[in-house]
Amino acid sequence: MGSYGTLLVLFVLAGGIALVMFTLTHFLGPKAPNPTKDMPFECGNITKRFDQRVSVKFYIVALLFILFDMETVYLYPWAVVYRDLGWMGFWSMVSFVSILVLGLVYVWKKGALDWE
């Protein structure tokens, strides 16, 4: 229970700090609503059209970014313990990276990375 108790105290402390901050901003924050502040905005610019749809290519590129970002997440620990893994670890990472490279070539040939 010793190590879990410390973790429980950490979660309770983090939740308490979040609750205190939310409560303080709710009661002490300025409340001066006006029509300009109530309008939705994006990156500091007032949005003029609300019916505009986002292209599916945006989501595909975002998913591909997550996929290849996960590749780097797995490559860093492998690089740290590379010498301890031996040839088995080397060939497993060669197969992992080659599968990801084949996926990248496939996506590239399909044109998912082209912005038009």
C-alpha positions as CSV (number, residue, x, y, z in Angstrom):
1,M,0.0,0.0,0.0
2,G,3.0,2.3,0.4
3,S,3.7,3.1,-3.2
4,Y,0.0,3.2,-4.1
5,G,-0.7,5.4,-1.1
6,T,1.7,8.0,-2.4
7,L,0.1,7.8,-5.8
8,L,-3.4,8.3,-4.2
9,V,-2.2,11.3,-2.3
10,L,-0.8,12.7,-5.6
11,F,-4.1,12.3,-7.4
12,V,-6.1,13.8,-4.5
13,L,-3.7,16.7,-4.3
14,A,-3.9,17.3,-8.1
15,G,-7.7,17.1,-8.1
16,G,-7.9,19.4,-5.1
17,I,-5.7,22.0,-6.8
18,A,-7.8,21.8,-10.0
19,L,-11.0,22.2,-8.0
20,V,-9.7,25.2,-6.1
21,M,-8.5,26.9,-9.3
22,F,-11.8,26.3,-11.0
23,T,-13.8,27.6,-8.0
24,L,-11.6,30.7,-7.6
25,T,-11.8,31.6,-11.3
26,H,-15.6,31.1,-11.3
27,F,-16.2,33.4,-8.3
28,L,-13.3,35.9,-8.6
29,G,-13.1,36.2,-12.4
30,P,-14.4,39.2,-14.3
31,K,-17.9,38.9,-15.7
32,A,-18.6,41.5,-18.4
33,P,-20.4,39.7,-21.3
34,N,-21.0,41.6,-24.5
35,P,-22.0,40.5,-28.0
36,T,-18.4,40.7,-29.4
37,K,-17.0,38.5,-26.6
38,D,-19.8,36.0,-27.1
39,M,-19.1,35.4,-30.8
40,P,-17.0,32.3,-31.7
41,F,-13.5,33.0,-32.9
42,E,-10.6,31.0,-34.2
43,C,-7.0,32.0,-33.8
44,G,-8.0,35.6,-32.9
45,N,-10.1,36.0,-36.1
46,I,-13.8,36.2,-36.0
47,T,-15.4,33.4,-37.9
48,K,-17.6,34.6,-40.8
49,R,-19.1,31.2,-42.0
50,F,-20.2,28.5,-39.7
51,D,-21.4,26.0,-42.4
52,Q,-18.0,25.4,-43.9
53,R,-16.9,21.8,-43.6
54,V,-13.3,20.6,-42.9
55,S,-11.8,18.4,-45.6
56,V,-11.4,14.7,-44.9
57,K,-7.7,15.0,-46.0
58,F,-7.1,17.1,-42.8
59,Y,-8.2,14.2,-40.6
60,I,-6.2,11.7,-42.7
61,V,-3.0,13.7,-42.3
62,A,-3.7,14.1,-38.6
63,L,-4.0,10.3,-38.2
64,L,-0.9,9.7,-40.2
65,F,1.0,12.2,-38.0
66,I,-0.1,10.3,-35.0
67,L,0.9,7.0,-36.6
68,F,4.4,8.2,-37.4
69,D,4.7,10.0,-34.1
70,M,4.1,6.7,-32.4
71,E,7.0,5.3,-34.5
72,T,9.4,7.7,-32.8
73,V,7.9,6.8,-29.4
74,Y,8.9,3.2,-30.0
75,L,12.3,4.1,-31.5
76,Y,13.6,6.1,-28.6
77,P,13.5,3.3,-26.0
78,W,14.9,0.9,-28.5
79,A,17.9,3.3,-29.2
80,V,18.6,3.5,-25.4
81,V,18.8,-0.3,-24.9
82,Y,20.2,-1.1,-28.4
83,R,23.4,-2.8,-27.2
84,D,21.6,-5.0,-24.7
85,L,19.1,-6.4,-27.1
86,G,21.6,-8.0,-29.5
87,W,20.8,-9.2,-33.0
88,M,17.2,-10.3,-32.1
89,G,16.3,-6.7,-31.1
90,F,18.0,-5.3,-34.1
91,W,16.1,-7.5,-36.6
92,S,12.8,-6.9,-34.8
93,M,13.3,-3.2,-35.1
94,V,14.3,-3.5,-38.7
95,S,11.1,-5.4,-39.4
96,F,9.1,-2.7,-37.4
97,V,10.6,0.2,-39.3
98,S,10.3,-1.6,-42.7
99,I,6.6,-2.1,-42.2
100,L,6.2,1.6,-41.3
101,V,8.2,2.6,-44.4
102,L,6.0,0.4,-46.6
103,G,3.0,2.1,-45.0
104,L,4.5,5.5,-45.8
105,V,5.2,4.6,-49.4
106,Y,1.7,3.3,-49.8
107,V,0.2,6.5,-48.4
108,W,2.5,8.6,-50.5
109,K,1.5,6.7,-53.7
110,K,-2.2,7.1,-52.8
111,G,-1.7,10.9,-52.6
112,A,-2.9,11.2,-49.0
113,L,0.0,13.6,-48.3
114,D,-0.7,16.0,-51.2
115,W,-2.4,19.3,-50.2
116,E,-4.6,20.6,-53.0
